[in-house]
Amino acid sequence: MTETIRPPSTSSNRYLRDNFAPVREELTATDLPVIGRLPDHLDGRYLRIGPNPLDDPGDQHHWFLGEGMVHGVRLRDGRAEWYRNRWVRSAAVADALGEPHRGTPGERDFAANTNVLEHHGRTLALIEAGSPPYELTHELDTVGPCDFDGTLPSSFGQPGYAAHPHRDPHTGELHALSYSWTRGNRVTYSVLGNDGRIRRSVDVEVHGSPMMHDFALTENHVVILDLPVTFDIATATADVPRVVRPAVRGVLNRVIGRNPLPEPVIARIARGGGAASLPYRWNPDYPARIGIMARDDDSASVRWFEIPPCYVFHTLNAYDDGDSVVVDVVRHSRMFATVLNGPDEGPAVLTRFTLDLRTGRAHETGIDQRSQEFPRHDERFTGQRHRYGWAIGFDDGVPGDTVLRHDLETGSTQSRRLGAGLEASEFCFVPNPDGTQEGDGVVMGYVHDRAEGRSQLRLLDAATLEDVAAVQLPGRVPAGFHGNWAPEGTDLADV
């Protein structure tokens, strides 16, 4: 089946136009055309997710709030066996499509749209800020909400899970940092074991109620980003009736950044809202800092390091270096200060923070000043000293056609332009099965061809950024968020 190519949207919202515009068909295609040669050892699925509004959300729509749609390609024996795209069937999506609910949706129910990965034989669609993950079948149909065999509380007042877990390459366990405005000034560090159950959970007190999209992991520490994008009461209550709005805001002022209210009270407040915009804003009065907590200790071990105001969506990697912790991130100077429907507040650059555990001071070093996002590394080196990283170049706040390869040892960056009229998405690294050297493998991700109105799965040699293969897809994969390689017969696919 091939998607009907529709004319571009005329919405004034850039996140509803061009390749941000949602697709309306769910497709299944088999025996996909391939340009070049797919490596014979690739046996698995490339999965990626992103927002894809089911209905017209209006020009005030925030990009992060669209219902999630997963796009997947199955590779085996040098062939591209299938492509599928499917909405995540939350209760609201199932209702809109006239279908029965999948599983048992709870109070915090949303069609996860931020990350998709494989763990303990489960394909999981993830989102942050309190909503639970959704489990999918191998063919990307929705099974239902996942509570990790009853070990993940996901009602109001609970942390839910995270969009950005990181896998320990030695143990295979997933480490995560979860947040929700309903919990006041507490975030939760958790470890998801290889049995699919959360085996460790630690509450950490932060300064207020920040948005924490990502964190970092070293062999000995958890790296916590407490930065000045925080829950905004005025935005969250914009749709509350004017007559009760002062009372609701007064209640929220007593919970945000302090101790949480009782769960039933929070639930009533949250259900009475319904703001169309993301309720997080740049907060110039909020201190920017990075916390370091020993992985096997409690929250009393956290040490905080002040840094200049900035925001970080994504870390590249982190590692312990004697008496310091080194954290590489993509640094935004601010976020959601003037542009309120998506992340477009100027260039984001690759930056290193070195946190000196002896002096308690942080040192900031610029690595690459090109605007970029979606940094990835060789996940076999998560938490260890890394040499290489890959990212996507951005032009005027949107993904461009450039793939970047950073050599952090030499301080050099290689840039590959994919071609005029092409738009790249996040590329993830997939190692060669017999390779042991860092960066020995391919990077892969979806690339949109604006002229054709369709996309392809593009594979590049990770060392040279030269073409390896391209899988031609039957339709368009809109600009989205995170993708991962899910190999068959193993749980070693990382995030």
C-alpha positions in Angstrom: 0.0 0.0 0.0 1.3 3.5 -0.9 0.4 6.7 0.9 -1.6 9.2 -1.0 0.6 12.2 -1.4 -1.2 15.3 0.0 -0.4 19.0 -0.6 1.5 20.7 2.2 -0.5 22.1 5.0 -1.2 25.8 5.0 -1.2 26.1 8.8 0.6 29.0 10.3 2.2 26.6 12.8 5.5 25.3 11.4 5.0 22.1 13.4 2.0 21.2 11.3 3.6 22.0 7.9 6.1 20.4 5.5 7.6 17.3 7.0 6.2 18.1 10.5 2.7 17.6 9.1 1.1 14.3 10.2 0.4 11.4 7.9 -3.1 10.0 7.9 -2.7 6.4 6.6 -1.3 3.4 8.4 0.7 1.4 5.8 2.0 -2.1 5.4 4.5 -2.7 2.6 6.7 -5.8 1.9 9.8 -6.5 -0.1 10.9 -3.0 -0.1 13.3 -1.7 -2.9 16.9 -1.3 -1.7 19.6 0.9 -3.3 23.1 -0.4 -2.5 23.7 -3.5 -0.3 22.3 -4.1 3.2 24.8 -5.8 5.4 23.9 -9.5 5.7 24.4 -9.5 9.4 21.6 -7.0 10.1 18.7 -9.1 11.5 16.1 -6.9 13.3 14.0 -3.9 13.2 14.8 -0.2 12.9 12.1 1.5 15.0 11.3 5.2 15.3 8.5 7.2 16.9 7.2 10.8 16.8 4.1 12.9 17.3 1.4 12.4 14.7 -1.8 14.2 15.6 -4.9 12.1 14.9 -7.1 15.1 14.3 -6.4 18.8 13.4 -5.1 20.2 16.7 -5.3 23.9 15.7 -2.6 26.5 15.0 -1.7 26.7 18.8 -0.6 23.1 18.8 2.7 22.2 20.5 4.8 19.7 18.5 5.5 17.5 21.6 1.7 16.9 22.2 0.8 14.9 19.1 -0.3 11.3 19.5 2.6 8.9 18.9 3.1 6.9 15.7 5.7 4.2 15.3 7.5 3.6 12.0 9.4 0.4 11.6 11.5 -1.5 8.9 12.4 -5.2 9.2 15.8 -6.1 7.9 17.0 -9.7 7.4 19.5 -11.5 5.1 20.3 -8.4 3.1 16.6 -7.7 2.4 14.1 -5.1 3.7 11.1 -7.4 4.5 8.5 -4.9 5.6 7.6 -1.4 6.6 4.8 -0.5 9.0 3.5 2.6 10.6 1.0 2.5 13.4 -0.5 4.9 15.9 0.0 4.0 19.5 -3.6 3.0 20.7 -4.1 4.9 23.9 -7.7 5.0 25.1 -8.3 8.3 23.2 -6.8 7.1 20.0 -8.8 3.8 20.1 -12.0 5.7 20.8 -11.3 8.0 17.8 -10.7 5.1 15.5 -13.7 3.2 16.8 -11.7 0.4 18.2 -11.7 -1.4 21.6 -9.2 -0.3 24.3 -6.0 -2.2 24.4 -5.1 -3.4 27.9 -6.3 -1.3 30.8 -5.5 2.4 30.4 -5.1 4.2 33.7 -5.5 7.8 34.9 -2.3 9.0 33.2 -3.0 7.8 29.7 -1.4 9.2 26.5 -0.3 7.7 23.2 3.5 7.6 23.9 5.4 9.6 21.2 9.0 10.1 22.3 11.1 6.9 22.2 10.7 3.3 21.2 13.0 0.4 22.2 13.2 -3.3 23.0 13.8 -4.6 26.5 13.1 -8.1 28.0 11.4 -9.2 24.8 9.0 -6.2 24.9 8.8 -3.4 22.3 8.1 -0.3 24.4 6.8 3.1 23.3 7.9 5.7 25.9 7.0 9.2 27.0 8.0 11.3 30.0 6.2 13.4 32.6 4.2 10.7 34.3 2.4 8.7 31.6 3.2 5.0 31.4 4.9 3.2 28.5 2.8 1.3 25.9 3.8 -2.2 24.9 3.7 -3.0 21.2 3.8 -6.3 19.2 6.7 -7.2 17.0 4.5 -5.9 14.1 3.9 -2.6 16.0 0.3 -3.1 17.0 -0.6 -1.9 20.4 -0.8 -4.4 23.3 -1.6 -1.9 26.0 -0.1 0.1 28.9 3.0 -1.5 30.5 3.6 -1.3 34.3 6.6 -3.7 34.3 4.7 -6.5 35.9 3.2 -4.2 38.6 6.4 -2.5 39.6 5.7 0.9 37.9 3.1 3.0 39.7 1.5 5.4 37.1 -1.4 7.1 38.8 -1.5 10.8 39.6 1.2 11.7 42.1 3.6 8.9 40.8 6.6 9.4 38.6 5.6 7.1 35.7 8.5 6.2 33.5 10.9 8.2 31.3 11.5 8.9 27.6 15.3 8.4 27.8 16.5 5.4 29.7 20.1 4.4 29.2 21.3 0.8 29.1 24.3 -0.3 31.2 26.3 -2.2 28.6 27.7 -4.6 31.2 24.5 -5.7 32.8 21.9 -4.9 30.1 19.7 -3.1 32.7 17.8 0.1 31.8 18.5 3.1 34.1 16.0 6.0 34.0 15.2 9.3 35.5 11.5 10.1 35.8 9.7 13.4 36.6 6.1 14.7 36.9 4.8 18.0 38.0 2.4 16.2 40.3 5.3 15.1 42.5 6.4 18.6 43.5 10.2 18.8 43.8 10.9 15.0 43.5 12.3 13.1 40.6 12.9 9.3 40.6 16.0 7.3 39.5 15.1 3.7 38.7 16.8 0.5 37.4 14.7 -1.8 35.2 16.2 -5.3 35.5 16.6 -7.9 32.8 13.5 -9.7 34.2 11.4 -6.7 33.1 10.7 -5.5 36.6 12.0 -2.4 38.3 14.4 -3.6 41.0 15.6 -0.2 42.4 13.9 3.2 42.8 15.3 6.3 44.5 13.6 9.6 45.0 15.8 12.7 44.5 14.9 16.2 45.6 15.5 18.9 43.0 15.0 22.7 43.2 11.5 23.0 41.8 9.5 21.2 39.1 11.8 21.1 36.0 11.4 19.4 32.7 14.0 16.6 32.6 14.0 15.0 29.1 17.3 13.2 29.5 20.1 12.4 32.0 23.4 10.6 31.8 25.0 7.5 33.3 28.6 6.8 34.2 30.1 3.6 35.6 29.7 5.0 39.1 27.3 7.9 38.9 23.9 9.2 37.8 24.1 12.7 36.2 20.9 14.8 36.9 20.1 17.9 34.9 18.2 20.4 37.0 17.7 23.3 34.5 15.5 26.3 34.1 12.6 25.0 32.0 9.9 24.5 34.6 6.2 23.8 35.0 4.2 26.9 34.3 1.0 27.3 36.3 -0.5 30.0 34.0 -0.1 27.8 30.9 -1.4 24.7 32.7 -4.6 26.5 33.8 -5.3 28.6 30.7 -8.3 26.5 29.9 -9.7 26.4 33.4 -12.9 28.5 33.7 -12.1 32.1 34.6 -14.3 32.1 37.7 -12.3 29.3 39.4 -8.9 30.0 37.9 -7.5 32.0 40.8 -8.4 29.2 43.3 -6.8 26.5 41.1 -3.6 28.5 40.6 -3.4 29.1 44.3 -3.6 25.4 45.0 -0.9 24.7 42.3 1.4 27.4 43.8 1.4 25.4 47.0 2.4 22.1 45.3 4.8 23.1 42.5 8.4 23.0 43.7 7.4 21.9 47.1 5.7 18.9 48.7 3.0 17.2 46.6 -0.7 17.5 47.4 -2.7 14.3 48.1 -3.1 12.2 45.0 -6.9 12.7 44.7 -6.5 16.5 44.8 -3.9 16.5 42.1 -6.0 14.3 40.0 -9.0 16.6 40.2 -6.8 19.7 39.3 -5.2 17.9 36.3 -8.5 16.7 34.9 -10.0 20.2 35.2 -7.3 21.6 32.9 -6.7 20.6 29.3 -4.4 23.3 28.0 -3.4 22.8 24.4 0.1 24.0 25.0 3.0 22.3 26.7 2.9 23.6 30.3 6.7 24.2 30.6 8.4 27.5 30.1 11.9 29.1 30.4 12.3 30.3 34.0 15.1 32.9 34.4 14.8 32.8 38.2 15.5 29.1 38.4 19.1 28.1 39.1 20.9 25.9 36.5 22.8 23.0 38.0 24.0 19.4 37.4 23.7 16.8 40.1 26.0 13.8 40.6 24.7 10.9 42.6 26.4 7.6 43.3 24.6 4.8 41.4 24.4 2.5 44.4 23.8 5.2 47.1 20.7 7.1 48.2 19.7 10.7 47.4 21.8 12.1 50.3 24.9 11.5 48.2 23.9 14.0 45.5 26.4 16.8 44.9 25.2 19.9 42.9 27.3 21.9 40.5 26.2 25.3 39.4 26.4 26.1 35.6 25.4 29.1 33.5 21.7 29.2 32.5 21.0 26.8 29.6 18.8 23.9 28.6 19.7 20.4 27.5 17.3 18.0 25.8 20.0 15.3 25.1 23.2 14.1 26.5 25.8 12.4 24.2 27.5 10.4 26.9 29.3 10.8 30.3 32.1 9.1 32.1 34.2 9.1 35.3 37.7 10.6 34.9 39.6 10.3 38.2 38.2 13.0 40.5 35.9 14.4 37.8 32.8 13.5 35.9 32.7 14.5 32.2 29.3 15.1 30.5 28.9 15.8 26.8 25.6 17.4 25.9 23.9 19.5 23.2 23.4 22.8 24.9 20.6 25.3 24.1 21.1 28.8 25.5 17.4 28.8 26.5 14.1 27.0 25.7 10.4 27.9 25.4 11.1 31.6 26.2 9.7 33.2 23.0 8.8 30.2 20.8 6.1 28.3 22.6 5.1 25.5 20.2 8.4 23.8 19.7 12.2 23.8 20.4 13.3 26.8 18.3 15.3 29.3 20.4 18.5 29.5 18.4 21.4 27.2 17.7 22.2 24.3 19.9 25.9 23.3 20.2 27.9 20.3 21.4 29.3 21.2 24.8 31.4 19.5 27.5 30.9 20.0 31.2 33.7 18.7 33.5 32.5 18.4 37.1 35.4 18.5 39.6 34.4 16.4 42.6 37.3 17.9 44.7 36.4 21.6 44.3 32.7 21.3 43.5 33.1 23.4 40.4 31.9 22.9 36.8 34.0 23.8 33.8 32.3 24.3 30.4 34.0 23.8 27.1 32.6 24.2 23.6 33.2 21.2 21.3 31.4 22.1 18.0 29.6 25.3 17.3 27.4 24.0 14.4 23.7 23.9 15.3 22.8 20.3 15.9 20.6 17.9 17.9 19.9 14.2 18.4 23.4 13.2 19.5 24.2 9.5 19.6 27.2 7.4 20.5 28.3 3.7 20.3 26.2 2.4 23.2 28.7 -0.4 24.0 30.6 2.5 25.6 27.7 4.1 27.6 29.1 5.4 30.9 32.7 5.0 29.7 35.2 7.3 28.0 34.0 7.7 24.4 35.8 9.0 21.4 33.0 9.3 18.8 29.6 10.8 18.5 27.1 11.4 15.7 24.5 14.1 15.4 22.1 15.8 12.9 22.7 19.3 11.7 19.9 21.8 12.0 19.1 24.8 9.8 16.8 27.5 11.1 15.5 25.3 13.9 14.6 22.3 11.7 16.5 19.2 10.7 18.8 19.7 7.6 20.5 17.2 5.3 23.7 17.1 7.3 25.1 14.1 9.4 27.9 15.0 11.8 30.6 12.7 13.1 32.6 14.0 16.1 36.0 12.8 17.0 36.4 14.0 20.6 40.0 12.8 20.9 41.3 14.9 18.0 38.7 17.6 18.3 37.6 17.3 14.7 34.2 16.9 13.1 33.3 15.3 9.8 30.3 16.6 8.0 28.3 14.7 5.3 25.6 16.5 3.3 23.0 13.9 2.1 21.7 16.1 -0.7 19.6 19.1 -1.6 16.0 18.7 -0.7 16.6 15.9 1.8 15.9 16.1 5.5 17.5 13.8 8.0 16.2 12.5 11.4 18.1 11.0 14.3 20.7 8.4 13.2 21.6 5.6 15.7 24.7 3.5 15.7 24.6 -0.2 15.0 27.9 -2.1 15.6 29.4 -4.8 13.3 28.9 -8.1 15.0 32.6 -9.0 14.9 33.9 -5.5 15.6 35.3 -4.5 19.0 36.6 -1.1 18.1 34.5 1.9 19.0 32.6 3.2 16.0 33.0 0.1 13.9 29.5 -0.3 12.3 26.9 1.8 10.5 24.6 4.6 11.5 21.0 4.5 10.3 17.9 6.8 10.3 15.0 8.0 8.2 15.6 10.7 5.5 12.7 12.6 3.9 12.9 13.6 0.2 10.9 16.8 -0.1 10.6 16.6 -3.9 9.2 13.0 -3.9 7.2 13.4 -0.7 8.5 10.1 0.5 11.1 8.8 2.9 13.9 6.2 3.0 15.8 4.4 5.6 19.4 5.5 5.0 22.5 3.5 6.2 25.9 5.2 6.3 29.3 3.8 7.2 29.8 5.1 10.8 33.5 5.9 10.2 33.4 7.5 6.8 29.8 8.6 6.5 29.8 7.1 3.0 26.6 5.5 1.7 26.0 1.8 2.5 22.3 1.4 1.5 19.0 3.1 1.3 15.6 1.3 1.7 12.8 3.0 -0.3 9.6 3.5 1.8 6.1 3.7 0.4 5.2 6.9 2.2 6.5 9.8 4.3 8.0 9.5 7.8 7.3 12.9 9.4 10.0 14.7 11.5 9.9 12.9 14.8 12.0 12.0 17.8 13.9 8.9 18.7 14.7 5.7 16.9 16.6 2.5 17.8 17.8 -0.7 16.3 16.1 -3.8 17.8 18.1 -6.9 16.9 16.4 -10.3 16.9 17.2 -12.7 19.6 18.9 -10.3 22.0 18.1 -7.5 24.4 21.2 -5.5 23.6 19.4 -2.8 21.6 20.2 0.5 23.4 18.6 3.9 23.5 
